[in-house]
């Protein structure tokens, strides 16, 4: 027993429950999903599920809608979140109240968020009511927010998503800012640097690990956006990649291979998420060859 339980093996025994949990509730479902994507409903091996996904007329639309949301929302939300984090980091009077208000959207589940904005975007919802009381619109001509085309709907989704996720990114960046050395920034000011120069040359480079973490997390969540879109405009008007998974797993249950199609879409989306994360890590210099790092 001493050979099995000793100082060298004890850390592995302590980690064993975590490994078992990981294998049972993550690794096994992932393997099962990948296997299902290569099978027919009868269990025969096939590649037709991937052919069907890439031939799905909604796939290119879903892909580019997702790309537009990711590029615009991640960029916009990071810039605004960094700006707010820098302001909050000044520790002015009332900053606690500002942080409390900023955390409210974080506490809302996606379903509640969708319900709030669904009631707001109706013709006589609370948004038009506010605009009416501000004398911006009249009651006879309310704005039909959800009756627009593809790009106007994308703009609404990006705005709603930004309202919900900017506080999360801001708090991550704020934690990074509060961990930075004040002496380094003071040295920059001593040598005549302006606030913008200190921000660009000192603060942002020192904040890089936190920025990478925040952007990666936001990138992944942006690719996975779907519930707010479905709650606002249903499945058909503005398809995205993740909504296609839900569509095939929940809405097209009459299709014989709907589970296989949902599994295939899941694998495709997972690959896209991985590629997007690796591209960002490579572009940000977080990963690279040993020669590049030595240089």
JOGI-V393882 format. One record per residue. N is the residue number from 0. RES is the residue in one letter. PSI is psi in degrees with one decimal (* if undefined). OMEGA is omega in whole degrees, -180 to 180 (none if undefined). NEAR is the number of other ideal C-beta (glycine too) atoms within 12 Angstrom. Layout:
BEGIN
N|RES|PSI|OMEGA|NEAR / N|RES|PSI|OMEGA|NEAR
END
This chain:
BEGIN
0|X|-33.9|-180|7 / 1|X|-30.5|178|9 / 2|X|-28.8|-179|8 / 3|X|-45.5|-179|10 / 4|X|97.9|176|14 / 5|X|-175.4|-176|12 / 6|X|-32.0|-179|11 / 7|X|-37.4|-176|11 / 8|X|-19.5|-176|15 / 9|X|-43.4|177|13 / 10|X|-36.4|180|13 / 11|X|-36.5|177|15 / 12|X|-37.9|179|17 / 13|X|-30.6|179|12 / 14|X|-11.3|-177|13 / 15|X|-45.1|178|15 / 16|X|-36.3|178|13 / 17|X|-43.2|178|15 / 18|X|-40.9|179|16 / 19|X|-45.5|178|14 / 20|X|-45.0|179|13 / 21|X|-44.4|-179|15 / 22|X|-39.4|-175|15 / 23|X|-40.0|-172|15 / 24|X|-2.3|176|14 / 25|X|-56.7|-174|15 / 26|X|-47.0|-179|15 / 27|X|-47.1|177|15 / 28|X|-35.9|179|17 / 29|X|-47.0|179|19 / 30|X|-42.7|179|16 / 31|X|-41.8|180|20 / 32|X|-44.3|180|27 / 33|X|-42.7|179|22 / 34|X|-41.7|-179|22 / 35|X|-32.5|-180|29 / 36|X|-17.5|179|35 / 37|X|19.6|-178|23 / 38|X|154.4|170|24 / 39|X|169.9|176|22 / 40|X|-23.1|179|17 / 41|X|-4.0|179|10 / 42|X|5.7|179|13 / 43|X|140.0|179|13 / 44|X|137.4|-179|14 / 45|X|158.3|173|20 / 46|X|4.0|-175|16 / 47|X|-25.8|178|21 / 48|X|-41.1|178|36 / 49|X|-36.1|175|25 / 50|X|-42.6|180|17 / 51|X|-38.8|179|29 / 52|X|-48.8|-177|33 / 53|X|-17.8|175|20 / 54|X|-4.3|177|14 / 55|X|121.7|-179|26 / 56|X|-20.7|179|14 / 57|X|-14.0|-175|29 / 58|X|-52.4|-179|30 / 59|X|-37.1|178|17 / 60|X|-44.9|179|23 / 61|X|-41.3|-179|38 / 62|X|-49.5|-176|28 / 63|X|-32.0|173|20 / 64|X|-42.8|178|35 / 65|X|-42.7|179|41 / 66|X|-45.6|180|24 / 67|X|-46.1|180|29 / 68|X|-44.1|-178|44 / 69|X|-51.5|-175|37 / 70|X|-49.7|-176|23 / 71|X|-47.1|-175|23 / 72|X|-43.3|-179|39 / 73|X|-44.1|180|36 / 74|X|-50.9|-178|22 / 75|X|-46.3|-176|26 / 76|X|-35.7|178|40 / 77|X|-44.8|-179|38 / 78|X|-47.5|-180|24 / 79|X|-39.9|-180|26 / 80|X|-39.5|178|38 / 81|X|-41.3|178|33 / 82|X|-46.2|180|21 / 83|X|-38.5|179|29 / 84|X|-39.7|178|38 / 85|X|-40.9|179|28 / 86|X|-47.9|-179|21 / 87|X|-32.0|-179|30 / 88|X|-13.6|178|28 / 89|X|-13.8|175|17 / 90|X|48.9|177|16 / 91|X|171.7|-179|13 / 92|X|131.1|-179|8 / 93|X|6.8|-179|13 / 94|X|-30.4|179|19 / 95|X|-40.1|178|13 / 96|X|-40.2|179|13 / 97|X|-42.3|179|23 / 98|X|-38.6|178|23 / 99|X|-46.0|180|16 / 100|X|-36.7|-180|18 / 101|X|-28.5|-177|28 / 102|X|-10.6|-179|20 / 103|X|-48.7|179|19 / 104|X|-29.1|179|28 / 105|X|-29.8|-177|23 / 106|X|-10.6|-177|15 / 107|X|127.4|173|22 / 108|X|162.0|-176|15 / 109|X|-36.7|-180|27 / 110|X|-42.3|178|15 / 111|X|-39.5|177|19 / 112|X|-44.8|179|29 / 113|X|-39.7|180|27 / 114|X|-40.9|179|21 / 115|X|-49.5|-177|25 / 116|X|-25.3|175|32 / 117|X|-44.9|178|26 / 118|X|-27.1|179|21 / 119|X|-33.9|-175|28 / 120|X|0.6|175|32 / 121|X|163.8|-176|21 / 122|X|-36.6|-179|22 / 123|X|37.0|178|21 / 124|X|-174.0|-173|23 / 125|X|-25.2|179|20 / 126|X|-49.2|177|28 / 127|X|-31.7|178|26 / 128|X|-43.0|178|20 / 129|X|-44.3|180|16 / 130|X|-34.8|179|21 / 131|X|-43.5|-179|20 / 132|X|-19.1|175|13 / 133|X|4.1|180|11 / 134|X|29.7|177|9 / 135|X|-34.1|177|15 / 136|X|169.1|175|20 / 137|X|159.2|-179|13 / 138|X|-24.1|180|15 / 139|X|-23.0|-177|10 / 140|X|69.4|178|13 / 141|X|157.6|179|24 / 142|X|125.1|177|26 / 143|X|87.7|-172|19 / 144|X|-37.6|-173|29 / 145|X|10.5|-179|30 / 146|X|3.8|-178|16 / 147|X|-176.1|-180|19 / 148|X|-167.0|-174|14 / 149|X|-48.3|-173|22 / 150|X|-31.0|176|16 / 151|X|-36.4|176|20 / 152|X|-39.6|177|30 / 153|X|-41.0|179|32 / 154|X|-42.9|178|22 / 155|X|-43.9|-180|33 / 156|X|-42.3|-180|44 / 157|X|-40.5|179|33 / 158|X|-46.4|180|27 / 159|X|-43.5|-180|37 / 160|X|-38.1|179|39 / 161|X|-42.5|179|33 / 162|X|-33.7|-176|28 / 163|X|-32.7|-170|34 / 164|X|-20.4|179|40 / 165|X|-42.3|179|36 / 166|X|-37.7|180|31 / 167|X|-48.1|179|32 / 168|X|-38.5|-179|41 / 169|X|-42.7|-178|36 / 170|X|-37.4|176|30 / 171|X|-46.7|180|32 / 172|X|-35.8|179|40 / 173|X|-40.2|177|33 / 174|X|-39.7|177|23 / 175|X|-41.5|179|28 / 176|X|-39.9|-178|33 / 177|X|-14.7|178|21 / 178|X|-1.8|-179|17 / 179|X|153.5|179|28 / 180|X|123.6|178|15 / 181|X|-27.3|-179|18 / 182|X|-36.6|-180|12 / 183|X|-43.2|179|20 / 184|X|-39.4|178|28 / 185|X|-35.0|177|14 / 186|X|-37.1|177|15 / 187|X|-44.0|178|25 / 188|X|-35.6|-180|20 / 189|X|-36.4|-179|12 / 190|X|14.5|172|14 / 191|X|12.1|179|10 / 192|X|145.1|176|19 / 193|X|170.6|179|14 / 194|X|-38.8|179|16 / 195|X|-39.9|179|14 / 196|X|-42.7|178|16 / 197|X|-41.0|179|26 / 198|X|-44.8|-174|24 / 199|X|-36.9|-173|17 / 200|X|-22.4|-175|20 / 201|X|-57.3|-173|28 / 202|X|-53.0|-177|32 / 203|X|-46.0|177|27 / 204|X|-39.0|179|21 / 205|X|-26.1|-178|23 / 206|X|0.8|-173|35 / 207|X|-47.2|179|20 / 208|X|-40.3|178|22 / 209|X|-40.3|179|31 / 210|X|-44.1|179|33 / 211|X|-44.9|179|27 / 212|X|-47.0|-178|26 / 213|X|-43.9|-177|36 / 214|X|-40.1|179|36 / 215|X|-47.0|179|30 / 216|X|-41.2|-180|27 / 217|X|-37.3|179|41 / 218|X|-46.0|-180|38 / 219|X|-45.4|-179|25 / 220|X|-31.9|179|30 / 221|X|-38.5|177|42 / 222|X|-28.2|-176|38 / 223|X|7.0|-180|30 / 224|X|135.7|177|43 / 225|X|-40.6|-171|37 / 226|X|-44.3|-179|31 / 227|X|-35.5|179|42 / 228|X|-45.9|-179|40 / 229|X|-38.7|-179|28 / 230|X|-31.0|-179|29 / 231|X|-45.1|-173|36 / 232|X|13.2|180|32 / 233|X|-168.1|-172|21 / 234|X|-33.2|-167|27 / 235|X|-34.4|-169|19 / 236|X|-33.4|-177|25 / 237|X|73.3|-178|37 / 238|X|142.5|172|37 / 239|X|169.6|-172|43 / 240|X|-46.3|-176|43 / 241|X|-30.6|178|37 / 242|X|-25.8|177|40 / 243|X|-32.8|176|41 / 244|X|-48.5|180|40 / 245|X|-37.7|-179|30 / 246|X|-47.7|-178|29 / 247|X|-28.7|-178|38 / 248|X|-26.0|-174|26 / 249|X|-33.2|-170|19 / 250|X|-24.9|-176|20 / 251|X|45.8|-176|23 / 252|X|-13.6|177|15 / 253|X|-17.2|179|9 / 254|X|133.7|-173|19 / 255|X|-38.9|-177|16 / 256|X|32.7|-176|31 / 257|X|-34.9|178|25 / 258|X|-39.0|178|27 / 259|X|-37.9|178|38 / 260|X|-41.1|178|39 / 261|X|-41.8|179|32 / 262|X|-39.4|180|34 / 263|X|-43.5|176|39 / 264|X|-37.8|179|42 / 265|X|-45.1|179|33 / 266|X|-43.6|-179|28 / 267|X|-44.9|180|33 / 268|X|-40.1|179|34 / 269|X|-40.8|178|25 / 270|X|-42.4|179|20 / 271|X|-42.9|178|29 / 272|X|-44.8|-179|26 / 273|X|-45.5|-180|18 / 274|X|-43.8|180|18 / 275|X|-41.9|179|30 / 276|X|-41.6|179|29 / 277|X|-39.2|178|18 / 278|X|-43.6|179|19 / 279|X|-43.5|180|31 / 280|X|-39.0|179|22 / 281|X|-44.0|-178|16 / 282|X|-33.0|-179|16 / 283|X|-5.0|179|23 / 284|X|10.7|-180|17 / 285|X|-24.1|175|21 / 286|X|151.9|180|17 / 287|X|175.9|-179|15 / 288|X|161.4|180|10 / 289|X|-34.7|179|8 / 290|X|-40.9|180|7 / 291|X|-40.5|-179|11 / 292|X|-38.0|178|10 / 293|X|-37.9|180|7 / 294|X|*|none|8
END
